[in-house]
Structures are given as C-alpha cells and as structure tokens.
Amino acid sequence: MIFKKTLQENQSRTERESGEIETECILLSRITTRGELGETISRITLRYSPKDLQQMKRNFGIRIRDVSPGYRVQLEIKIAEHLAGTWQKINLMKQQGIFGTMHEPLTDRQKDFWNMVTTQCGSADTREDARLRFLKFLLAGFCMVVLNEPGHAVGTPFPGGDKVECIDGIYYCPVREKADDVDAALCPYCPALQTPEIGYLRPPLNASDHRKQEFIEHCHKFHNFNG
C-alpha cells in the first residue's frame, strides 16, 4: 500500500513537471526574435545548477558505456565541453546585455522546435528525467536558434571518424541526413548542412594561402594522389 502511494506521488510529480515544461515551451514557441528567445532561455536555465550539468554528463556516460572505449572517451570529452561552454555562454551574453541587440526574427520552423521539446519531455519516466531532458533541449535550442550553430558542437565525433565541421563559415554534419542510429530529434532544426561525400568539396573562394594549403592537404589525404 505504501509502495503504491509512493508510486502515485512520483507519477503526480512527473506529470506536474511535464505540465510546467509544456507551459514554458508554449511561451518559448510564441517568441518572435532571437534576442528575446536568448533572454528567456537564460532565465529558465537559472533554475538549474552546475550539479545538473554534472548529472547530465553522468547519464550520458551510462548511455554510451557499450560503445568502443576510444570513441567513448572522445565523445564524453566533447559533450562535456559543449554543455559547460553553452552554459557559460548563456550567462555571459546575459551579463553583457547582448540579447537586447539581437532583433532578427524567428522562422515558423524555429518556433516549432519547442512543440517537439514538449513531446520529448512529456515521455520522460521521472520528474528528474524530464527536468534534465528539458535542460538538454534548452541548451541545444540556444545553439541552433539563438546562435545559429549546430546542435552538436564543431568537433563532435561520430562513428567512422567523421566530425561536425565548420568550413569557411558553413557548418557541416556527417549525420545531418543520415541519422537513423542517433538521436535525430535535433536534426530537422539544425542549421548545419550534410557533410558532402569526399570529392564534392570545392576549393575555398578568396581564401588565405594557409586555407588553400589546408584544402590541398585535405585532397591529398583522402584521394591518395600520386603526383
């Protein structure tokens, strides 16, 4: 009887948390500019603490514990950097008042991101899972919509050795259109382009000598030119 009561109380708390997240997602979906969205995200993330970030890292480590050790270490390091870096960037931009200068309008697609978040967080098993899942999407939404950067940071590795890249100011992701075996929820909202197959990258325009040399070395490495 006590167990049943506890289970009902936990379920009630989870539903209440999901309801609060849904309310906030509705608010977020109605925002019309990048700056206002950044300001609102910063206010919501203030409810979280560095301990929450640490718990997210631990949860992620458990989730990928069965992948190869070398890849797992690379991924854990990059995800940890991304979470902490985004958190710090939000706080810094708020302190500097940068959000007040960002008046670019949001698209309907960007606003729809928060409807997806409502669904994802509503499927959480526990209140804590819903809280941390919402924080994950807040940080990702900040990167993709406010900063116009990929949901997975530049340098994030994927199986096979490919990584998220930035070439001449354009972001490329190796799984942007091939995300069958990864968390694809972010992909439809991510500003990154699909990484082109080797051989389809074009030489950089108006690039420095250093950038041109990088391109030549890239071609030599992957095409095995023999003179």
Secondary structure by P-SEA (a helix, b strand, c coil): caaaaaaaaaaaaaaaaaaaaaaaaaaaaacccaaaaaaaaaaaaccccaaaaaaaaaaaaaaaccccaaaaaaaaaaaaaaaaaaaaaaaaaaaacccccccccccccccaaaaaaaaaaaacccaaaaaaaaaaaaaaaaaccccccccccccccccccccccccccbbbbcccccccccccccccccccccccccccccccccccaaaaaaaaaaaaacccccc
